[in-house]
């Protein structure tokens, strides 16, 4: 049989010359490590939840900014078109006005 004064093994865990059981110190270390890993896993899950909420909000903000950008681009295009026609009409009025002035002078009005 194995005899070691530091490790107390009951005769029921010894099978032949091999120990079937686990040393209490190693068992407690394993439990402590498992507990630490479970806490780390729980913390990581909480971090993932926060991160998911953050990225979800970022996606919503990005989409709303893209929609706003598209609306503003449409509005700019409309204003550019309106400006073009205003300038064209002003030029036409000047040309027509100067032609009217010339024709009025010819008629003696």
Secondary structure, 3 states (H helix, E strand, C coil): CCCCCCCCCCHHHEECCEECCCCHHHHHHHHHHHHHHHHHHHHHHHHHHHHHHHHHHHHHHHHHHHHHHHHHHHHHHHHHHHHHHHHHHHHHHHHHHHHHHHHHHHHCC
